[in-house]
Amino acid sequence: MPLPGQAGDAVSAPEYRWRPFRRLVVAVTCFGLAACGGNSFRPEPLESVDFQSRAQTRSEGDLAVRAAVPGPDETLRLFGVPLYERGVQPVWLEVENRGPVRVRLAPTGIDPDYFSPVEVAYIHRGGFSGQARAAMESYYHDAAMARFIEPGGKESGFVFTNARLGTKAFNVDLFGADKHDYSFTFFIDVPGFIPDHAEVDFAGLYTEDRITDLDEAGLRAGLENLPRFTTDAAGNAPSEPVNVIFIGHGSDLRAALLRSGWQETAAKSELSESPASESRYLFGRRADALLRKARGKNDRNELAIWLAPMRVDGRPVWLAQVIHRLPGLFGILSQDPDIDEAQYYLLQSLWYGQSLAQMAWRAAVEPVPVSESVLGFKYNGYFTLGYQLVIWPSGDPVSLLEVVRLRWDRVMKR
Amino acid sequence: MLQIRWPLHLTGVRVLGPCLVLLALAGCAGDYSPAPVDQAAFLERKQVQQDGAVTVAAAVPSAGETRQLFGGSLYNRGVQPVWLEIENRGAASLTFLPLGLDAVYFTPIEAAVLQQRDPEKLNTKMNLHFFESGMAVVVYPGETRSGFVFTGLDEGTKAFNVDLVGQKDEHYRFTFFVPVPGLRIDHHNVDWDTLYAADAWVDYSGAELKRYLETLPCCVSDRDSRDPGDPLNIVVIGDPADVYYAFIRAGWDETETVYRGSAIKTAISFLFGGAYRYSPVSSLYVFGRAQDVALQKARDTIHERNHLRLWLTPVRYKGKPVWIGQISRDIGVRFTTKTIVTHKIDPDVDETREFLLENLAYAQSLARFGYVAGVGPAAIDDPRGNLTGDPYFTDGYRVVLWVSSQPVDIAEIELIPWATADED
């Protein structure tokens, strides 16, 4: 099963990558330093950086795992160089083995493209003296998490992963000789990152008397009363169909999307204040949450989510719009007019992400055939079969085969 | 606020070729007339698999065939169409999940737009052709649907799954390994049958095999067999087909032989840090001959990838050939007096060895494993050097990997208690 951080999602966090100008500055600085014999390597001791207080613990059977992720500033102090700027994010782990057999921790399970410790030192060797480089190599090697945890033993250390924007979602897979394998899933907040939805006062969005309460039987009829198109800021000129509905608690929805490789957006970031989100309104406001998932090198899917004034058996209803953005001329992102494809991608990502409990298709808007759409991108045209995808996300993993597919409307061919 | 990023393909020399092609196309006034798929020659290479009431056929057009089918140079843009035909003779509709075929697949219109640089003058005829060539995602009972999925480019061998979901609890997975014409792969030149004389082969029991593996040379050497080089720290047991399927499934790429075309591709990739995933590798020697197979696993650039080399030994274990090999992780480039430039390898070679074990296990390519001595330990503060003077340290063990062409569940992998690898 694809897990968070696996193929396709690795292309991430351009914010963390070096910007060309900074690279130049650093190169010049390094040159200057090299001329003076190079920098010395001075990491701060592990105990002096207080990131372990945020550690989360999971345990099962004889095994207990603690995990924490230092933010960019903490990482700089811990490792003496800004690892995040080169796309490296250390994940701290502590594994306690109270069982009778030796246990193997596979870093591949956390990130199949993880960096080896000496590699991280080598990438950052620029500007350091020969002596400092050697010190770095052995420091990083010693700081790395052990691969084997002996019976009755406890090991801790870092796995060097590819940096991802926002909440860090990963599995810690442990293998024993008894053929019983353990997988612990973590969602860890990284300091310096506040997701957009954390700044939304969900309880204050609607007064209780505005909220419609439904049961499962009344759901299909109830959905008829919700808006089918997003609007502009003034509330008119329907722009594009609301092509997804989620039914579930916010915490389950968030866990489902993170496990499926979707990344949150920082509050007041470039993306949350982009013209695209500026022009997409529902219930008179911009999206409560924006998420994205990188596909190739330059394109991505974007998912905008709004809490609706409706509950089904106590669970909130969310309206959402998913689109696929392509690189156009000079890298300006334009929208793929095939919006049904983006919708299908979302469905598949949740399906493979083991995050889909139940689903249904619902005929919602008039179809726009491909022949009537603008196949170019100047006008942000789109075509669609006109269905909404209704998803009941699962906070806990669900097998690919256990997904319940309700027979609402039959999707016509595409 | 516009997000302006300089497109990747406009960096370096890669821009030149496509520009010339575009100029040439523009000169022809761009009448778009792709060749019909039903007469295309690549379908003669199609592979067919059946499971119950479902039949799936798959074929992959080469770069040239793709140009005829779609009119652009999709391969140059990193796009590879995969043709599928799904026949559903069952009672329930089948849902096809392209994400299982390629996690970063392209939408048809995305693939079309990548061919056209000016969004003001998009060729809508081309867009429509790509869209209509796309594979359907639902196949109803009694239907046969065919079309293309636009995937990321894999030369050499295209390995992929076709996942189909039927009714509840009904799931089909078809795994394809499709050779793609166009590369000159090193192991295609090896004649496995004549590498050793028929009477040179020996079959060993488990204990004999362990002893034999411990007496093999510690390290590779150069052509003149004088200096010891990188440690021979992996042993693979399996037929050539097992090795091929196991490593391809785990995401390893084949390696081209050295010829003018590969040399140019390597040079461009070296200078501009691109990803020529099939780049020829230098020859290292065991049994007096260069490696029989070289495989590589690319990461971001040519400077960061894993390399492994395998040599067939004249030994079989339970009928399966035994291979000795070497694996290293490139972590950058450095200058040497011997070869001018070389890849800097991670000195922690045991880390790389364990990476391979876990990589194969997660890819369901590993059936059993164990460890034997033979490399000889080298401590981190007293490392040994390879042929280009790179230091390495190791616990001195070789990992023995029984690979499988058929998927093996990670929980079913068997550990042979010969010796145990330890972190130093």
Interface residues (C-beta under 8 A of the other chain):
Chain A: P2 Q6 A7 G8 R102 A106 P107 T108 G109 P112 D113 S116 P117 V118 E119 Y122 I123 E137 S138 H141 A146 R147 F148 F175 A177 K179 H180 D181 E270 E273 S274 P275 R295 G296 K297 N298 D299 H324 L326 P327 G328 L329 F330 G331 I332 L333 S334 D336 P337 D338 E341 Y344 Y345 Q348 S349 W351 Y352 V370 L375 G376 F377 K378 L400 L401 E402 V403 V404 R405 V411 K413 R414
Chain B: M1 L2 Q3 I4 R5 W6 P7 L8 G78 L97 P98 L99 G100 A103 V104 Y105 F106 T107 P108 I109 E110 V113 R117 D118 P119 E120 L122 T124 N127 L128 F131 A136 V137 V138 Y140 G152 V165 K168 D169 E170 H171 R299 E304 R329 I331 G332 K344 D346 P347 D348 E351 T352 E354 F355 E358 N359 A361 Y362 I380 I410 A411 E412 L415 T420 D422 E423
